[in-house]
Amino acid sequence: MTANASDTGNTHYALYWLAAARSAFAKPADWKAWADKRIQESDAPDTWIIELSLANDCESLAAALASEAEKERQGLRDPNVEDAVLGYVWLRYERGQISLEACLGDLGRLSDNYETVIECEVFYALLNRLERAPTTGDERVTIEVEAKARLSALREEASRQWHILSA
């Protein structure tokens, strides 16, 4: 055991977990396993890590992480680290967990609920075009390509964050 394995340093674990969970990419089993590992490695784990290990849903996760997330926001150089929530939704689409329609709807809702670099109207416009498009064909491909291009940087941020959380 280390003296303080729960020390998060400059990594914004609370914000990363919030983004992953809000997008429905991370499940309770994911954050519980991560927290349990930190608890086992530490002589004195931070309270928020213990609370994280007990969170059973996104609402209890947000409550457990509220204080730590606020501290992490104060130290951010990049105020848009939470925009990764949109990247995580795209990763769910890429993994075949949701349809393109569901993906665009989730992206619109999340960008409307949180301050993100991409406005909700962008996703709702793509969704409206998709709903009018034939079920197969070039228009669906064009819409997917447009969404992918807009989300490229956020997808990369989500992938980077998930790699850190999965370590």
Rosetta constraint file for C-alpha pairs under 8 A:
AtomPair CA 1 CA 5 HARMONIC 7.81 0.50
AtomPair CA 1 CA 40 HARMONIC 7.61 0.50
AtomPair CA 1 CA 41 HARMONIC 5.06 0.50
AtomPair CA 1 CA 42 HARMONIC 5.68 0.50
AtomPair CA 1 CA 43 HARMONIC 6.53 0.50
AtomPair CA 2 CA 41 HARMONIC 6.23 0.50
AtomPair CA 2 CA 42 HARMONIC 5.50 0.50
AtomPair CA 2 CA 43 HARMONIC 6.57 0.50
AtomPair CA 3 CA 42 HARMONIC 6.11 0.50
AtomPair CA 3 CA 43 HARMONIC 5.63 0.50
AtomPair CA 3 CA 44 HARMONIC 7.19 0.50
AtomPair CA 4 CA 42 HARMONIC 5.45 0.50
AtomPair CA 4 CA 43 HARMONIC 6.53 0.50
AtomPair CA 4 CA 44 HARMONIC 6.39 0.50
AtomPair CA 4 CA 45 HARMONIC 6.89 0.50
AtomPair CA 5 CA 38 HARMONIC 6.31 0.50
AtomPair CA 5 CA 39 HARMONIC 7.96 0.50
AtomPair CA 5 CA 41 HARMONIC 5.77 0.50
AtomPair CA 5 CA 42 HARMONIC 4.81 0.50
AtomPair CA 5 CA 43 HARMONIC 7.80 0.50
AtomPair CA 5 CA 45 HARMONIC 7.17 0.50
AtomPair CA 6 CA 38 HARMONIC 5.76 0.50
AtomPair CA 6 CA 39 HARMONIC 7.24 0.50
AtomPair CA 6 CA 41 HARMONIC 7.80 0.50
AtomPair CA 6 CA 42 HARMONIC 6.24 0.50
AtomPair CA 6 CA 44 HARMONIC 7.71 0.50
AtomPair CA 6 CA 45 HARMONIC 5.23 0.50
AtomPair CA 6 CA 46 HARMONIC 6.08 0.50
AtomPair CA 6 CA 49 HARMONIC 7.52 0.50
AtomPair CA 7 CA 46 HARMONIC 7.77 0.50
AtomPair CA 8 CA 12 HARMONIC 7.27 0.50
AtomPair CA 8 CA 13 HARMONIC 7.05 0.50
AtomPair CA 12 CA 16 HARMONIC 6.12 0.50
AtomPair CA 12 CA 69 HARMONIC 7.70 0.50
AtomPair CA 12 CA 72 HARMONIC 5.87 0.50
AtomPair CA 13 CA 17 HARMONIC 6.08 0.50
AtomPair CA 13 CA 165 HARMONIC 7.33 0.50
AtomPair CA 14 CA 18 HARMONIC 6.18 0.50
AtomPair CA 14 CA 65 HARMONIC 5.79 0.50
AtomPair CA 14 CA 68 HARMONIC 6.24 0.50
AtomPair CA 14 CA 69 HARMONIC 5.16 0.50
AtomPair CA 14 CA 72 HARMONIC 7.50 0.50
AtomPair CA 15 CA 19 HARMONIC 6.21 0.50
AtomPair CA 15 CA 69 HARMONIC 5.49 0.50
AtomPair CA 15 CA 72 HARMONIC 7.19 0.50
AtomPair CA 15 CA 73 HARMONIC 7.88 0.50
AtomPair CA 15 CA 81 HARMONIC 7.56 0.50
AtomPair CA 15 CA 82 HARMONIC 6.44 0.50
AtomPair CA 16 CA 20 HARMONIC 6.19 0.50
AtomPair CA 16 CA 81 HARMONIC 7.86 0.50
AtomPair CA 16 CA 82 HARMONIC 7.12 0.50
AtomPair CA 16 CA 161 HARMONIC 6.15 0.50
AtomPair CA 16 CA 162 HARMONIC 7.76 0.50
AtomPair CA 16 CA 165 HARMONIC 7.68 0.50
AtomPair CA 17 CA 21 HARMONIC 5.92 0.50
AtomPair CA 17 CA 26 HARMONIC 7.55 0.50
AtomPair CA 17 CA 31 HARMONIC 7.21 0.50
AtomPair CA 17 CA 165 HARMONIC 7.86 0.50
AtomPair CA 18 CA 22 HARMONIC 5.85 0.50
AtomPair CA 18 CA 61 HARMONIC 7.54 0.50
AtomPair CA 18 CA 62 HARMONIC 6.66 0.50
AtomPair CA 18 CA 65 HARMONIC 7.78 0.50
AtomPair CA 18 CA 82 HARMONIC 7.87 0.50
AtomPair CA 19 CA 23 HARMONIC 6.31 0.50
AtomPair CA 19 CA 82 HARMONIC 5.67 0.50
AtomPair CA 19 CA 83 HARMONIC 7.49 0.50
AtomPair CA 19 CA 84 HARMONIC 6.11 0.50
AtomPair CA 19 CA 85 HARMONIC 4.43 0.50
AtomPair CA 19 CA 88 HARMONIC 7.64 0.50
AtomPair CA 20 CA 24 HARMONIC 6.51 0.50
AtomPair CA 20 CA 25 HARMONIC 5.30 0.50
AtomPair CA 20 CA 26 HARMONIC 5.06 0.50
AtomPair CA 20 CA 84 HARMONIC 7.70 0.50
AtomPair CA 20 CA 85 HARMONIC 6.01 0.50
AtomPair CA 20 CA 88 HARMONIC 6.26 0.50
AtomPair CA 20 CA 158 HARMONIC 7.75 0.50
AtomPair CA 20 CA 162 HARMONIC 7.79 0.50
AtomPair CA 21 CA 25 HARMONIC 5.88 0.50
AtomPair CA 21 CA 26 HARMONIC 4.73 0.50
AtomPair CA 21 CA 27 HARMONIC 6.51 0.50
AtomPair CA 21 CA 58 HARMONIC 6.15 0.50
AtomPair CA 22 CA 58 HARMONIC 6.75 0.50
AtomPair CA 22 CA 85 HARMONIC 6.57 0.50
AtomPair CA 23 CA 85 HARMONIC 5.37 0.50
AtomPair CA 23 CA 86 HARMONIC 7.04 0.50
AtomPair CA 23 CA 88 HARMONIC 5.98 0.50
AtomPair CA 23 CA 89 HARMONIC 5.50 0.50
AtomPair CA 23 CA 106 HARMONIC 7.98 0.50
AtomPair CA 23 CA 110 HARMONIC 7.87 0.50
AtomPair CA 24 CA 89 HARMONIC 7.52 0.50
AtomPair CA 25 CA 88 HARMONIC 6.05 0.50
AtomPair CA 25 CA 89 HARMONIC 6.86 0.50
AtomPair CA 25 CA 91 HARMONIC 7.92 0.50
AtomPair CA 25 CA 92 HARMONIC 6.41 0.50
AtomPair CA 26 CA 30 HARMONIC 6.00 0.50
AtomPair CA 26 CA 31 HARMONIC 7.23 0.50
AtomPair CA 27 CA 31 HARMONIC 6.89 0.50
AtomPair CA 27 CA 57 HARMONIC 7.94 0.50
AtomPair CA 28 CA 32 HARMONIC 5.91 0.50
AtomPair CA 28 CA 55 HARMONIC 7.08 0.50
AtomPair CA 28 CA 56 HARMONIC 5.70 0.50
AtomPair CA 28 CA 57 HARMONIC 6.17 0.50
AtomPair CA 28 CA 58 HARMONIC 7.91 0.50
AtomPair CA 29 CA 33 HARMONIC 5.98 0.50
AtomPair CA 30 CA 34 HARMONIC 6.34 0.50
AtomPair CA 31 CA 35 HARMONIC 6.05 0.50
AtomPair CA 31 CA 52 HARMONIC 6.96 0.50
AtomPair CA 31 CA 53 HARMONIC 6.80 0.50
AtomPair CA 32 CA 36 HARMONIC 5.92 0.50
AtomPair CA 32 CA 52 HARMONIC 6.57 0.50
AtomPair CA 32 CA 53 HARMONIC 4.36 0.50
AtomPair CA 32 CA 54 HARMONIC 6.96 0.50
AtomPair CA 32 CA 55 HARMONIC 7.39 0.50
AtomPair CA 33 CA 37 HARMONIC 6.13 0.50
AtomPair CA 33 CA 53 HARMONIC 7.36 0.50
AtomPair CA 34 CA 38 HARMONIC 6.54 0.50
AtomPair CA 34 CA 53 HARMONIC 7.87 0.50
AtomPair CA 34 CA 165 HARMONIC 7.38 0.50
AtomPair CA 34 CA 166 HARMONIC 7.67 0.50
AtomPair CA 35 CA 39 HARMONIC 6.16 0.50
AtomPair CA 35 CA 49 HARMONIC 5.56 0.50
AtomPair CA 35 CA 50 HARMONIC 6.83 0.50
AtomPair CA 35 CA 52 HARMONIC 6.26 0.50
AtomPair CA 35 CA 53 HARMONIC 5.10 0.50
AtomPair CA 36 CA 40 HARMONIC 6.16 0.50
AtomPair CA 36 CA 50 HARMONIC 7.78 0.50
AtomPair CA 36 CA 53 HARMONIC 6.00 0.50
AtomPair CA 37 CA 41 HARMONIC 6.26 0.50
AtomPair CA 38 CA 42 HARMONIC 6.19 0.50
AtomPair CA 38 CA 45 HARMONIC 7.11 0.50
AtomPair CA 38 CA 49 HARMONIC 7.54 0.50
AtomPair CA 39 CA 43 HARMONIC 7.77 0.50
AtomPair CA 39 CA 44 HARMONIC 7.76 0.50
AtomPair CA 39 CA 45 HARMONIC 5.51 0.50
AtomPair CA 39 CA 49 HARMONIC 7.27 0.50
AtomPair CA 39 CA 50 HARMONIC 7.03 0.50
AtomPair CA 45 CA 49 HARMONIC 6.59 0.50
AtomPair CA 45 CA 50 HARMONIC 7.01 0.50
AtomPair CA 46 CA 50 HARMONIC 6.75 0.50
AtomPair CA 47 CA 51 HARMONIC 6.22 0.50
AtomPair CA 48 CA 52 HARMONIC 5.95 0.50
AtomPair CA 48 CA 64 HARMONIC 5.95 0.50
AtomPair CA 48 CA 65 HARMONIC 6.18 0.50
AtomPair CA 48 CA 67 HARMONIC 7.99 0.50
AtomPair CA 48 CA 68 HARMONIC 6.90 0.50
AtomPair CA 49 CA 53 HARMONIC 6.31 0.50
AtomPair CA 50 CA 54 HARMONIC 6.72 0.50
AtomPair CA 51 CA 55 HARMONIC 6.39 0.50
AtomPair CA 51 CA 64 HARMONIC 5.38 0.50
AtomPair CA 51 CA 65 HARMONIC 7.96 0.50
AtomPair CA 52 CA 61 HARMONIC 6.13 0.50
AtomPair CA 52 CA 64 HARMONIC 5.69 0.50
AtomPair CA 52 CA 65 HARMONIC 7.01 0.50
AtomPair CA 55 CA 60 HARMONIC 5.10 0.50
AtomPair CA 55 CA 61 HARMONIC 5.04 0.50
AtomPair CA 55 CA 64 HARMONIC 7.07 0.50
AtomPair CA 56 CA 60 HARMONIC 6.39 0.50
AtomPair CA 56 CA 61 HARMONIC 7.13 0.50
AtomPair CA 57 CA 61 HARMONIC 6.05 0.50
AtomPair CA 58 CA 62 HARMONIC 6.07 0.50
AtomPair CA 59 CA 63 HARMONIC 6.38 0.50
AtomPair CA 60 CA 64 HARMONIC 6.07 0.50
AtomPair CA 61 CA 65 HARMONIC 6.12 0.50
AtomPair CA 62 CA 66 HARMONIC 5.78 0.50
AtomPair CA 65 CA 69 HARMONIC 5.71 0.50
AtomPair CA 66 CA 70 HARMONIC 6.20 0.50
AtomPair CA 67 CA 71 HARMONIC 6.47 0.50
AtomPair CA 68 CA 72 HARMONIC 6.21 0.50
AtomPair CA 69 CA 73 HARMONIC 6.13 0.50
AtomPair CA 70 CA 74 HARMONIC 6.54 0.50
AtomPair CA 71 CA 75 HARMONIC 6.90 0.50
AtomPair CA 72 CA 76 HARMONIC 6.46 0.50
AtomPair CA 73 CA 79 HARMONIC 7.31 0.50
AtomPair CA 80 CA 84 HARMONIC 7.87 0.50
AtomPair CA 80 CA 116 HARMONIC 7.05 0.50
AtomPair CA 80 CA 117 HARMONIC 7.27 0.50
AtomPair CA 81 CA 157 HARMONIC 7.72 0.50
AtomPair CA 82 CA 116 HARMONIC 7.77 0.50
AtomPair CA 83 CA 87 HARMONIC 7.25 0.50
AtomPair CA 83 CA 115 HARMONIC 7.93 0.50
AtomPair CA 83 CA 116 HARMONIC 5.43 0.50
AtomPair CA 83 CA 117 HARMONIC 6.87 0.50
AtomPair CA 83 CA 154 HARMONIC 6.51 0.50
AtomPair CA 84 CA 88 HARMONIC 6.11 0.50
AtomPair CA 84 CA 154 HARMONIC 5.16 0.50
AtomPair CA 84 CA 155 HARMONIC 6.74 0.50
AtomPair CA 84 CA 157 HARMONIC 5.72 0.50
AtomPair CA 84 CA 158 HARMONIC 4.78 0.50
AtomPair CA 85 CA 89 HARMONIC 6.51 0.50
AtomPair CA 85 CA 110 HARMONIC 7.79 0.50
AtomPair CA 85 CA 154 HARMONIC 7.97 0.50
AtomPair CA 85 CA 158 HARMONIC 7.11 0.50
AtomPair CA 86 CA 90 HARMONIC 6.51 0.50
AtomPair CA 86 CA 107 HARMONIC 5.98 0.50
AtomPair CA 86 CA 110 HARMONIC 7.31 0.50
AtomPair CA 86 CA 111 HARMONIC 7.48 0.50
AtomPair CA 86 CA 151 HARMONIC 7.37 0.50
AtomPair CA 86 CA 154 HARMONIC 6.51 0.50
AtomPair CA 86 CA 155 HARMONIC 7.34 0.50
AtomPair CA 87 CA 91 HARMONIC 6.28 0.50
AtomPair CA 87 CA 151 HARMONIC 6.26 0.50
AtomPair CA 87 CA 152 HARMONIC 7.65 0.50
AtomPair CA 87 CA 153 HARMONIC 7.81 0.50
AtomPair CA 87 CA 154 HARMONIC 4.49 0.50
AtomPair CA 87 CA 155 HARMONIC 3.75 0.50
AtomPair CA 87 CA 156 HARMONIC 7.12 0.50
AtomPair CA 87 CA 157 HARMONIC 6.97 0.50
AtomPair CA 87 CA 158 HARMONIC 5.24 0.50
AtomPair CA 87 CA 159 HARMONIC 7.84 0.50
AtomPair CA 88 CA 92 HARMONIC 6.32 0.50
AtomPair CA 88 CA 154 HARMONIC 7.99 0.50
AtomPair CA 88 CA 155 HARMONIC 6.40 0.50
AtomPair CA 88 CA 158 HARMONIC 5.46 0.50
AtomPair CA 88 CA 159 HARMONIC 7.64 0.50
AtomPair CA 89 CA 93 HARMONIC 6.47 0.50
AtomPair CA 89 CA 103 HARMONIC 6.40 0.50
AtomPair CA 89 CA 106 HARMONIC 7.25 0.50
AtomPair CA 89 CA 107 HARMONIC 6.86 0.50
AtomPair CA 90 CA 94 HARMONIC 6.19 0.50
AtomPair CA 90 CA 103 HARMONIC 6.74 0.50
AtomPair CA 90 CA 148 HARMONIC 7.80 0.50
AtomPair CA 90 CA 151 HARMONIC 7.42 0.50
AtomPair CA 90 CA 155 HARMONIC 6.60 0.50
AtomPair CA 91 CA 95 HARMONIC 6.11 0.50
AtomPair CA 91 CA 155 HARMONIC 6.76 0.50
AtomPair CA 92 CA 96 HARMONIC 6.42 0.50
AtomPair CA 92 CA 97 HARMONIC 5.28 0.50
AtomPair CA 92 CA 98 HARMONIC 6.27 0.50
AtomPair CA 92 CA 103 HARMONIC 7.91 0.50
AtomPair CA 93 CA 97 HARMONIC 5.71 0.50
AtomPair CA 93 CA 98 HARMONIC 5.09 0.50
AtomPair CA 93 CA 99 HARMONIC 6.28 0.50
AtomPair CA 93 CA 100 HARMONIC 6.58 0.50
AtomPair CA 93 CA 103 HARMONIC 6.19 0.50
AtomPair CA 98 CA 102 HARMONIC 5.97 0.50
AtomPair CA 98 CA 103 HARMONIC 6.25 0.50
AtomPair CA 99 CA 103 HARMONIC 6.04 0.50
AtomPair CA 100 CA 104 HARMONIC 6.13 0.50
AtomPair CA 100 CA 144 HARMONIC 7.53 0.50
AtomPair CA 101 CA 105 HARMONIC 6.16 0.50
AtomPair CA 101 CA 127 HARMONIC 6.37 0.50
AtomPair CA 101 CA 130 HARMONIC 7.29 0.50
AtomPair CA 101 CA 131 HARMONIC 7.84 0.50
AtomPair CA 102 CA 106 HARMONIC 6.02 0.50
AtomPair CA 103 CA 107 HARMONIC 6.07 0.50
AtomPair CA 104 CA 108 HARMONIC 6.09 0.50
AtomPair CA 104 CA 123 HARMONIC 5.55 0.50
AtomPair CA 104 CA 124 HARMONIC 6.93 0.50
AtomPair CA 104 CA 126 HARMONIC 7.19 0.50
AtomPair CA 104 CA 127 HARMONIC 5.75 0.50
AtomPair CA 105 CA 109 HARMONIC 6.20 0.50
AtomPair CA 105 CA 123 HARMONIC 7.14 0.50
AtomPair CA 105 CA 124 HARMONIC 6.87 0.50
AtomPair CA 105 CA 127 HARMONIC 6.80 0.50
AtomPair CA 106 CA 110 HARMONIC 5.98 0.50
AtomPair CA 107 CA 111 HARMONIC 5.93 0.50
AtomPair CA 107 CA 120 HARMONIC 7.17 0.50
AtomPair CA 107 CA 123 HARMONIC 6.27 0.50
AtomPair CA 108 CA 112 HARMONIC 6.06 0.50
AtomPair CA 108 CA 119 HARMONIC 7.80 0.50
AtomPair CA 108 CA 120 HARMONIC 4.43 0.50
AtomPair CA 108 CA 121 HARMONIC 6.89 0.50
AtomPair CA 108 CA 122 HARMONIC 7.57 0.50
AtomPair CA 108 CA 123 HARMONIC 5.00 0.50
AtomPair CA 108 CA 124 HARMONIC 5.69 0.50
AtomPair CA 109 CA 113 HARMONIC 6.18 0.50
AtomPair CA 109 CA 120 HARMONIC 6.85 0.50
AtomPair CA 110 CA 114 HARMONIC 6.03 0.50
AtomPair CA 110 CA 120 HARMONIC 7.69 0.50
AtomPair CA 111 CA 115 HARMONIC 6.50 0.50
AtomPair CA 111 CA 116 HARMONIC 5.52 0.50
AtomPair CA 111 CA 118 HARMONIC 6.77 0.50
AtomPair CA 111 CA 119 HARMONIC 6.02 0.50
AtomPair CA 111 CA 120 HARMONIC 4.95 0.50
AtomPair CA 112 CA 119 HARMONIC 7.02 0.50
AtomPair CA 112 CA 120 HARMONIC 5.14 0.50
AtomPair CA 118 CA 122 HARMONIC 7.08 0.50
AtomPair CA 119 CA 123 HARMONIC 7.60 0.50
AtomPair CA 120 CA 124 HARMONIC 6.29 0.50
AtomPair CA 121 CA 125 HARMONIC 5.87 0.50
AtomPair CA 122 CA 126 HARMONIC 6.40 0.50
AtomPair CA 123 CA 127 HARMONIC 6.06 0.50
AtomPair CA 123 CA 147 HARMONIC 7.82 0.50
AtomPair CA 124 CA 128 HARMONIC 6.04 0.50
AtomPair CA 125 CA 129 HARMONIC 6.27 0.50
AtomPair CA 126 CA 130 HARMONIC 6.09 0.50
AtomPair CA 126 CA 143 HARMONIC 6.37 0.50
AtomPair CA 126 CA 147 HARMONIC 7.69 0.50
AtomPair CA 127 CA 131 HARMONIC 6.11 0.50
AtomPair CA 128 CA 132 HARMONIC 6.43 0.50
AtomPair CA 129 CA 133 HARMONIC 6.14 0.50
AtomPair CA 129 CA 143 HARMONIC 7.73 0.50
AtomPair CA 130 CA 134 HARMONIC 7.99 0.50
AtomPair CA 130 CA 139 HARMONIC 7.55 0.50
AtomPair CA 130 CA 140 HARMONIC 6.26 0.50
AtomPair CA 130 CA 143 HARMONIC 6.94 0.50
AtomPair CA 133 CA 139 HARMONIC 6.20 0.50
AtomPair CA 133 CA 140 HARMONIC 6.64 0.50
AtomPair CA 134 CA 139 HARMONIC 7.56 0.50
AtomPair CA 134 CA 140 HARMONIC 7.56 0.50
AtomPair CA 135 CA 140 HARMONIC 7.43 0.50
AtomPair CA 136 CA 140 HARMONIC 6.57 0.50
AtomPair CA 137 CA 141 HARMONIC 6.79 0.50
AtomPair CA 138 CA 142 HARMONIC 6.04 0.50
AtomPair CA 139 CA 143 HARMONIC 6.15 0.50
AtomPair CA 140 CA 144 HARMONIC 6.19 0.50
AtomPair CA 141 CA 145 HARMONIC 6.12 0.50
AtomPair CA 142 CA 146 HARMONIC 6.15 0.50
AtomPair CA 143 CA 147 HARMONIC 6.16 0.50
AtomPair CA 144 CA 148 HARMONIC 6.04 0.50
AtomPair CA 145 CA 149 HARMONIC 6.10 0.50
AtomPair CA 146 CA 150 HARMONIC 6.29 0.50
AtomPair CA 147 CA 151 HARMONIC 6.14 0.50
AtomPair CA 148 CA 152 HARMONIC 5.83 0.50
AtomPair CA 151 CA 155 HARMONIC 5.83 0.50
AtomPair CA 152 CA 156 HARMONIC 6.25 0.50
AtomPair CA 153 CA 157 HARMONIC 6.26 0.50
AtomPair CA 154 CA 158 HARMONIC 6.12 0.50
AtomPair CA 155 CA 159 HARMONIC 6.11 0.50
AtomPair CA 156 CA 160 HARMONIC 6.10 0.50
AtomPair CA 157 CA 161 HARMONIC 6.10 0.50
AtomPair CA 158 CA 162 HARMONIC 6.04 0.50
AtomPair CA 159 CA 163 HARMONIC 6.10 0.50
AtomPair CA 160 CA 164 HARMONIC 6.47 0.50
AtomPair CA 161 CA 165 HARMONIC 6.20 0.50
AtomPair CA 162 CA 166 HARMONIC 5.85 0.50
AtomPair CA 163 CA 167 HARMONIC 6.26 0.50
